[in-house]
């Protein structure tokens, strides 16, 4: 996450935008049958790693999104069920 140099946007909003973008990448990958995993530990917490990724002092290394093809298809129990099976709408 590259911080806005003028600090016009609060850090928490920039972080929120990063994680919204990651969620969109997850959803897109899933739509194409591609698997994803977000790793936020290890090197992402090391200040010394920032220069390796062109990040400044105020910037954040939020994580690594691993993307790849699953070895096999998901079993039927792992697939999403329709929302109508989970929600009951009550109109009064």
Secondary structure as UniProt FT lines:
FT   TURN            5..6
FT   HELIX           11..31
FT   TURN            32..33
FT   STRAND          34..39
FT   HELIX           42..45
FT   HELIX           47..53
FT   TURN            57..58
FT   STRAND          64..69
FT   HELIX           76..78
FT   HELIX           83..85
//
